[in-house]
């Protein structure tokens, strides 16, 4: 089993679960804030995956 694909799958699943929880638990004003911060979050997640990739490799 390829560790990279397992790590990517786990990270993607965790990200989707977190986003689903955050949006479902948020009120209308918080949803606007979540949309505003989504770009920063995605950028940070990309950096995290790159860091994890460098640690595993």
DSSP file (Angstrom, degrees, kcal/mol; ACC not computed):
  #  RESIDUE AA STRUCTURE BP1 BP2  ACC     N-H-->O    O-->H-N    N-H-->O    O-->H-N    TCO  KAPPA ALPHA  PHI   PSI    X-CA   Y-CA   Z-CA
    1    1 A X              0   0    0      0, 0.0     2,-0.5     0, 0.0     3,-0.0   0.000 360.0 360.0 360.0 134.2    0.0    0.0    0.0
    2    2 A X     >  -     0   0    0      1,-0.2     4,-1.6     2,-0.0     5,-0.1  -0.626 360.0-154.1 -79.4 122.1    1.4    3.4   -1.0
    3    3 A X  H  > S+     0   0    0     -2,-0.5     4,-2.6     1,-0.2     5,-0.2   0.826  91.8  58.7 -67.1 -31.8    1.8    5.6    2.1
    4    4 A X  H  > S+     0   0    0      1,-0.2     4,-2.6     2,-0.2    -1,-0.2   0.927 106.9  46.2 -64.2 -43.6    1.4    8.8    0.0
    5    5 A X  H  > S+     0   0    0      2,-0.2     4,-2.3     1,-0.2    -1,-0.2   0.870 112.7  50.6 -68.3 -34.6   -2.0    7.9   -1.2
    6    6 A X  H  X S+     0   0    0     -4,-1.6     4,-2.5     2,-0.2    -2,-0.2   0.924 112.2  47.0 -66.1 -43.6   -3.0    6.9    2.4
    7    7 A X  H  X S+     0   0    0     -4,-2.6     4,-2.4     2,-0.2    -2,-0.2   0.908 113.2  48.5 -65.1 -42.2   -1.8   10.2    3.8
    8    8 A X  H  X S+     0   0    0     -4,-2.6     4,-2.6     2,-0.2     5,-0.2   0.916 112.6  48.5 -64.1 -42.8   -3.5   12.2    1.0
    9    9 A X  H  X S+     0   0    0     -4,-2.3     4,-2.5     2,-0.2    -2,-0.2   0.907 112.6  47.7 -63.8 -42.7   -6.8   10.3    1.6
   10   10 A X  H  X S+     0   0    0     -4,-2.5     4,-2.3     2,-0.2    -2,-0.2   0.910 113.9  47.2 -65.8 -41.8   -6.7   10.8    5.3
   11   11 A X  H  X S+     0   0    0     -4,-2.4     4,-2.3     2,-0.2    -2,-0.2   0.907 113.3  48.2 -66.9 -41.5   -5.9   14.5    5.0
   12   12 A X  H  X S+     0   0    0     -4,-2.6     4,-2.5     2,-0.2     5,-0.2   0.916 112.4  49.0 -65.4 -42.6   -8.7   15.0    2.4
   13   13 A X  H  X S+     0   0    0     -4,-2.5     4,-2.3    -5,-0.2    -2,-0.2   0.902 112.0  48.3 -63.6 -41.3  -11.2   13.1    4.6
   14   14 A X  H  X S+     0   0    0     -4,-2.3     4,-2.4     2,-0.2    -1,-0.2   0.900 112.1  49.5 -65.7 -40.4  -10.3   15.1    7.6
   15   15 A X  H  X S+     0   0    0     -4,-2.3     4,-2.5     2,-0.2    -2,-0.2   0.926 112.0  47.2 -65.2 -44.6  -10.5   18.4    5.7
   16   16 A X  H  X S+     0   0    0     -4,-2.5     4,-2.5     1,-0.2    -2,-0.2   0.913 112.9  49.5 -64.0 -42.3  -13.9   17.5    4.3
   17   17 A X  H  X S+     0   0    0     -4,-2.3     4,-2.3    -5,-0.2    -1,-0.2   0.906 111.6  48.4 -63.1 -42.3  -15.2   16.4    7.7
   18   18 A X  H  X S+     0   0    0     -4,-2.4     4,-2.7     2,-0.2    -2,-0.2   0.923 112.5  47.9 -64.5 -44.5  -14.0   19.6    9.3
   19   19 A X  H  X S+     0   0    0     -4,-2.5     4,-2.5     2,-0.2     5,-0.3   0.918 111.5  50.4 -63.8 -43.2  -15.6   21.8    6.7
   20   20 A X  H  X S+     0   0    0     -4,-2.5     4,-2.3    -5,-0.2    -1,-0.2   0.930 113.5  45.4 -60.5 -45.4  -18.9   20.0    6.9
   21   21 A X  H  X S+     0   0    0     -4,-2.3     4,-2.0     2,-0.2    -2,-0.2   0.925 113.2  49.7 -63.7 -44.9  -19.0   20.3   10.6
   22   22 A X  H  X S+     0   0    0     -4,-2.7     4,-0.7     1,-0.2    -2,-0.2   0.901 114.6  43.6 -63.9 -41.5  -18.0   24.0   10.6
   23   23 A X  H  < S+     0   0    0     -4,-2.5     3,-0.4     1,-0.2    -1,-0.2   0.897 114.8  48.6 -72.3 -39.7  -20.6   24.9    8.0
   24   24 A X  H  < S+     0   0    0     -4,-2.3    -2,-0.2    -5,-0.3    -1,-0.2   0.820 116.1  43.2 -71.4 -29.0  -23.4   22.9    9.6
   25   25 A X  H  < S+     0   0    0     -4,-2.0    -1,-0.2    -5,-0.2    -2,-0.2   0.546  97.5  97.5 -90.9  -8.1  -22.7   24.3   13.1
   26   26 A X     <  -     0   0    0     -4,-0.7     2,-0.1    -3,-0.4    -3,-0.0  -0.511  66.5-133.2 -87.6 149.3  -22.3   27.9   11.9
   27   27 A X     >  -     0   0    0     -2,-0.2     4,-2.0     1,-0.0     5,-0.2  -0.300  41.2 -87.6 -83.8 178.2  -24.8   30.7   12.0
   28   28 A X  H  > S+     0   0    0      1,-0.2     4,-1.2     2,-0.2    -2,-0.1   0.882 128.0  45.3 -59.3 -41.7  -25.5   33.0    9.0
   29   29 A X  H  > S+     0   0    0      1,-0.2     4,-1.5     2,-0.2    -1,-0.2   0.871 111.9  52.3 -71.2 -34.9  -22.8   35.5   10.0
   30   30 A X  H  > S+     0   0    0      1,-0.2     4,-2.5     2,-0.2    -1,-0.2   0.840 102.9  59.4 -68.5 -32.0  -20.3   32.8   10.8
   31   31 A X  H  X S+     0   0    0     -4,-2.0     4,-2.2     2,-0.2    -1,-0.2   0.890 103.8  50.7 -63.6 -38.3  -20.9   31.3    7.3
   32   32 A X  H  X S+     0   0    0     -4,-1.2     4,-1.9     1,-0.2    -1,-0.2   0.910 111.1  48.6 -64.1 -40.6  -19.8   34.5    5.7
   33   33 A X  H  X S+     0   0    0     -4,-1.5     4,-2.0     1,-0.2    -2,-0.2   0.887 109.3  52.9 -65.8 -39.2  -16.7   34.5    7.8
   34   34 A X  H  X S+     0   0    0     -4,-2.5     4,-0.7     1,-0.2    -2,-0.2   0.908 108.6  49.8 -62.9 -42.2  -16.0   30.9    6.9
   35   35 A X  H >< S+     0   0    0     -4,-2.2     3,-0.5     1,-0.2     4,-0.5   0.886 110.2  51.1 -64.1 -38.1  -16.2   31.7    3.2
   36   36 A X  H 3< S+     0   0    0     -4,-1.9     3,-0.4     1,-0.2     4,-0.3   0.880 114.8  42.1 -65.6 -38.1  -13.8   34.7    3.6
   37   37 A X  H 3X S+     0   0    0     -4,-2.0     4,-2.2     1,-0.2    -1,-0.2   0.463  88.4  92.8 -89.9  -1.8  -11.3   32.5    5.4
   38   38 A X  H <X S+     0   0    0     -4,-0.7     4,-2.6    -3,-0.5     5,-0.2   0.886  83.6  52.7 -62.6 -39.8  -11.6   29.5    3.1
   39   39 A X  H  > S+     0   0    0     -4,-0.5     4,-2.1    -3,-0.4    -1,-0.2   0.919 110.4  46.9 -62.6 -43.8   -8.8   30.6    0.8
   40   40 A X  H  > S+     0   0    0     -4,-0.3     4,-2.4     1,-0.2    -1,-0.2   0.893 112.4  51.0 -64.4 -39.2   -6.3   31.0    3.6
   41   41 A X  H  X S+     0   0    0     -4,-2.2     4,-2.5     2,-0.2    -2,-0.2   0.918 109.7  49.0 -65.5 -43.5   -7.3   27.7    5.0
   42   42 A X  H  X S+     0   0    0     -4,-2.6     4,-2.1     2,-0.2    -1,-0.2   0.891 111.3  50.4 -63.8 -38.8   -6.8   25.9    1.7
   43   43 A X  H  X S+     0   0    0     -4,-2.1     4,-2.0    -5,-0.2    -1,-0.2   0.921 111.4  48.0 -64.5 -43.6   -3.4   27.5    1.3
   44   44 A X  H  X S+     0   0    0     -4,-2.4     4,-2.3     1,-0.2    -2,-0.2   0.881 109.6  53.1 -64.9 -37.9   -2.4   26.5    4.8
   45   45 A X  H  X S+     0   0    0     -4,-2.5     4,-2.5     2,-0.2    -1,-0.2   0.891 107.2  52.4 -64.8 -38.4   -3.6   22.9    4.1
   46   46 A X  H  X S+     0   0    0     -4,-2.1     4,-2.0     2,-0.2    -2,-0.2   0.912 110.0  47.7 -62.3 -42.6   -1.5   22.8    1.0
   47   47 A X  H  X S+     0   0    0     -4,-2.0     4,-2.3     2,-0.2    -2,-0.2   0.890 110.7  52.5 -64.6 -39.2    1.6   23.9    3.0
   48   48 A X  H  X S+     0   0    0     -4,-2.3     4,-2.7     2,-0.2    -2,-0.2   0.925 108.8  49.3 -63.1 -44.5    0.8   21.2    5.7
   49   49 A X  H  X S+     0   0    0     -4,-2.5     4,-2.4     1,-0.2    -1,-0.2   0.890 110.2  51.2 -63.5 -38.4    0.6   18.5    3.0
   50   50 A X  H  X S+     0   0    0     -4,-2.0     4,-2.1     2,-0.2    -1,-0.2   0.905 110.9  48.5 -63.6 -40.4    3.9   19.6    1.6
   51   51 A X  H  X S+     0   0    0     -4,-2.3     4,-1.9     2,-0.2    -2,-0.2   0.918 112.1  48.2 -65.2 -43.7    5.5   19.5    5.0
   52   52 A X  H  X S+     0   0    0     -4,-2.7     4,-2.5     1,-0.2     5,-0.2   0.892 110.1  53.2 -62.9 -39.1    4.0   16.0    5.7
   53   53 A X  H  X S+     0   0    0     -4,-2.4     4,-2.3     1,-0.2    -1,-0.2   0.905 108.8  48.7 -62.7 -41.9    5.3   14.9    2.3
   54   54 A X  H  < S+     0   0    0     -4,-2.1    -1,-0.2     1,-0.2    -2,-0.2   0.840 112.0  49.5 -69.2 -31.3    8.8   16.0    3.1
   55   55 A X  H  < S+     0   0    0     -4,-1.9    -2,-0.2     2,-0.2    -1,-0.2   0.916 113.7  44.8 -71.2 -42.7    8.7   14.3    6.5
   56   56 A X  H  <        0   0    0     -4,-2.5    -2,-0.2     1,-0.3    -1,-0.2   0.877 360.0 360.0 -69.6 -37.8    7.5   11.0    5.0
   57   57 A X     <        0   0    0     -4,-2.3    -1,-0.3    -5,-0.2    -2,-0.2   0.495 360.0 360.0 -78.4 360.0   10.0   11.1    2.1
